[in-house]
Amino acid sequence: MITNPYATTESSAMPQNELEARALIRTASRLNGIKERWPVATSELHEALDLNRKLWTILVTGATEESNPLPLEIKQNIFNLAHFIFKHTFAVMAKPSAQSLEILISINMNIARGLNEQSTRRAQQQNDNNNTTQSTSTGHE
């Protein structure tokens, strides 16, 4: 298997929320592809659902760690959302349908959108801070 030597560098330089957003989008896209090609092989469906479950396990574990600076209310919301996703995933496995994938796709895309907006705001704040620092250091305001 040929790998891209720049991929590791690219992802390691990317902020955590951008990595999470990218993973959510990729997983949602995979689920959406299955929904659009329905019916699909059970093994393909289960593999995609398992990937989504693993992603959410990582997300909820990181978000709810005691060392995570997120407010307790947000940690609880993420935990509740992950619990819903796990429960819904097993329901889809028990009674598969293309329609049942929509909520998982929607949640992933909405969370990814929020993470990307967070990155954009952070970049804008950093840019504003850099501009303020530059204008102050050169004597311009």
C-alpha distance (Angstrom), angle and dihedral (degrees) to the residues before:
residue distance angle dihedral
M1 . . .
I2 3.79 . .
T3 3.77 114.2 .
N4 3.76 131.0 -164.0
P5 3.82 107.8 -112.1
Y6 3.81 89.9 -156.8
A7 3.81 94.7 54.9
T8 3.81 93.9 77.2
T9 3.78 92.0 47.5
E10 3.79 91.6 46.6
S11 3.78 94.2 50.7
S12 3.81 94.7 42.5
A13 3.82 89.8 54.6
M14 3.80 91.9 49.1
P15 3.82 119.5 95.1
Q16 3.80 114.7 -106.6
N17 3.79 95.1 -111.7
E18 3.82 91.1 53.4
L19 3.80 90.3 51.5
E20 3.79 90.1 49.5
A21 3.81 91.9 47.6
R22 3.80 91.2 50.0
A23 3.83 91.6 49.9
L24 3.82 91.5 48.4
I25 3.80 91.8 49.8
R26 3.79 92.7 47.0
T27 3.80 91.7 50.4
A28 3.82 92.7 44.9
S29 3.80 89.6 50.2
R30 3.78 90.7 52.5
L31 3.80 91.5 50.3
N32 3.80 90.3 46.2
G33 3.81 90.8 51.9
I34 3.79 89.2 54.2
K35 3.81 91.2 47.7
E36 3.81 91.2 51.5
R37 3.82 93.7 48.2
W38 3.81 94.5 44.7
P39 2.97 127.1 -174.5
V40 3.80 98.8 52.1
A41 3.76 135.2 164.1
T42 3.80 113.2 -73.8
S43 3.79 89.9 -127.2
E44 3.83 91.5 56.8
L45 3.80 91.4 49.2
H46 3.79 93.4 47.3
E47 3.80 91.5 47.5
A48 3.82 92.0 53.4
L49 3.80 92.6 44.7
D50 3.80 90.4 48.4
L51 3.80 90.6 51.0
N52 3.81 90.2 51.3
R53 3.81 91.0 47.9
K54 3.80 91.5 50.3
L55 3.80 91.0 49.0
W56 3.79 91.2 51.5
T57 3.81 90.8 46.6
I58 3.81 88.6 57.0
L59 3.82 92.6 44.7
V60 3.80 95.6 48.6
T61 3.81 92.7 43.8
G62 3.79 92.3 52.7
A63 3.79 95.0 41.8
T64 3.80 95.6 49.7
E65 3.80 97.9 44.7
E66 3.77 112.1 123.3
S67 3.81 90.4 -123.2
N68 3.82 92.0 56.1
P69 3.82 108.4 106.4
L70 3.82 94.0 -144.4
P71 3.80 114.6 123.2
L72 3.80 114.2 -97.5
E73 3.83 91.8 -114.1
I74 3.82 91.7 57.2
K75 3.80 91.2 46.4
Q76 3.81 89.0 52.7
N77 3.81 91.5 48.1
I78 3.81 91.4 51.4
F79 3.80 90.4 47.8
N80 3.82 91.2 50.2
L81 3.80 91.8 47.3
A82 3.81 91.5 49.8
H83 3.80 90.0 48.5
F84 3.81 89.6 53.2
I85 3.82 91.0 48.1
F86 3.81 92.4 50.6
K87 3.80 92.1 47.6
H88 3.81 92.7 46.2
T89 3.81 91.8 46.5
F90 3.80 91.4 57.2
A91 3.81 90.1 46.3
V92 3.82 89.6 53.5
M93 3.79 90.4 49.2
A94 3.81 90.2 51.6
K95 3.81 94.9 45.9
P96 3.83 109.8 16.5
S97 3.79 121.4 -158.1
A98 3.78 135.1 153.5
Q99 3.82 90.0 -125.3
S100 3.82 91.9 57.3
L101 3.82 90.8 62.2
E102 3.80 93.2 61.7
I103 3.81 95.8 80.4
L104 3.82 92.4 51.0
I105 3.81 90.9 48.5
S106 3.80 91.5 47.2
I107 3.80 94.5 48.9
N108 3.80 92.6 48.8
M109 3.80 92.9 48.2
N110 3.81 94.0 46.6
I111 3.79 93.4 48.6
A112 3.83 89.9 46.5
R113 3.81 90.0 50.6
G114 3.81 90.3 52.2
L115 3.80 92.2 48.5
N116 3.80 91.1 49.2
E117 3.82 91.3 49.5
Q118 3.79 88.0 51.2
S119 3.82 89.9 53.2
T120 3.79 91.4 48.4
R121 3.82 91.9 50.9
R122 3.80 91.3 47.1
A123 3.82 91.7 49.9
Q124 3.81 90.9 47.7
Q125 3.81 91.5 50.0
Q126 3.78 90.6 48.7
N127 3.80 90.4 48.7
D128 3.82 90.7 48.6
N129 3.81 90.3 49.1
N130 3.81 91.3 49.3
N131 3.80 91.0 49.9
T132 3.81 91.2 48.8
T133 3.80 91.1 48.8
Q134 3.80 92.1 48.3
S135 3.80 94.2 48.2
T136 3.81 91.8 46.3
S137 3.81 93.7 48.2
T138 3.81 92.3 49.2
G139 3.78 93.0 44.8
H140 3.80 95.0 -112.6
E141 3.77 123.0 124.8
